[in-house]
Amino acid sequence: MGTEKIWSILIHFGTNMWNEQGNTRGREQEPDAVASDTLRFDRAMFRELAISCRDAGINTIILDLGEGLIYESHPELAVNGSWTHAEMEAELAYLRGLGLSVIPKLNFSAGHDLWLGEYSRMLSTSVYYRVCADLIKEVCELFRPQYFHLGMDEETAAHQRNYDYTVIRQNDLWWHDFYHLVDCVERENVRPWIWSDYMWNYPDVFLRKMPKSVVQSNWYYGMGFDESGIRPSENAGEHAKNVLSCFETLDRHGFDQVPTGSNYSTSGNMEALTKFCTANISNERLLGFMQTPWVMTHEGGHNRMRIWESVEKMAAAKVWYDSFSAHGSSANGSGKN
């Protein structure tokens, strides 16, 4: 069914993307979601995880960088324990030696950019534009990636209701800033990639203004599928039906996609989503899939259990897909051509 798909997992390197340091409102059960002045990343655990990913058939790591690097263009963004370029270069060599591609992610959503330090409070200024350009260029030069994930999800007042500092862009300003980020990535001959949830609320604007060059990751973490697995369940809520409809709409309008699932709330989501998207997205525009455990890469809490379960579930999804691809059909219907 075409060239090899992306089978990817999102791994957090940096973690300062939600509540400010000391602000636990709404995060009493999620201490990792509160910012820290120390990097929370276990390299030994990550290397163990990388081997598990390779053995499971995962071929791509999406590495959410945040404050994890000492950016040479902006060392003021580092925290205690942030890695040097040399340390990251060594890790990239290790991962590539395992046969894994590595895609960098810097989330520039105003709801997830605490890692930007004081610049997160300078949105849409000349300083902000320069800093974003500096960081994107530096990361591209370090990683030499095919893709660059820009995040850009959940930039709403509701998602920031527990923050100490709330700021959002909307309407033409959001698009102006987004186009700046896309231009910074494309100047490095790298393809931009984003979360697609802006489309949930503004589908007409999204479809009119979103460049086809930008890879889309619409995300759905539930189990609102009917018995066939290829349509939403009648009992699925309106939100679920809206999100699931976006996969087919994006395909119909010619966007390349990497659908994204998670075991964050529903263990069986990834395999079910793979079946659904295989049936509803054209093979040539289905670049692959992403799994998102949404826990941090260090021992403690349910982190290890959640991450390794996410690997197992992605492996199961890939086994199903490979069997489907080899036989050209399945009990759940044929893929979209």
Sequence and secondary structure as in RCSB ss.txt:
>XXXX:A:sequence
MGTEKIWSILIHFGTNMWNEQGNTRGREQEPDAVASDTLRFDRAMFRELAISCRDAGINTIILDLGEGLIYESHP
ELAVNGSWTHAEMEAELAYLRGLGLSVIPKLNFSAGHDLWLGEYSRMLSTSVYYRVCADLIKEVCELFRPQYFHL
GMDEETAAHQRNYDYTVIRQNDLWWHDFYHLVDCVERENVRPWIWSDYMWNYPDVFLRKMPKSVVQSNWYYGMGF
DESGIRPSENAGEHAKNVLSCFETLDRHGFDQVPTGSNYSTSGNMEALTKFCTANISNERLLGFMQTPWVMTHEG
GHNRMRIWESVEKMAAAKVWYDSFSAHGSSANGSGKN
>XXXX:A:secstr
  S  EEEEEEES   SSB TT  TT TT GGGB  SB    HHHHHHHHHHHHHHT  EEEEE GGGB  TT G
GG  BT B HHHHHHHHHHHHHTT EEEEE    TTS GGGGGGGGSTTSHHHHHHHHHHHHHHHHHH  SEEE 
     STGGGTT SS     HHHHHHHHHHHHHHHHTTT EEEEE THHHH HHHHHHHS TTSEEE B  S  B
 TTSSSB TTS HHHHHHHHHHHHHHHTT  B  EE SSS TTHHHHHHHHHHHHSBGGGB EEEE   S SSSS
TTHHHHHHHHHHHHHHHHHHHHHHHHHS  TT   B 
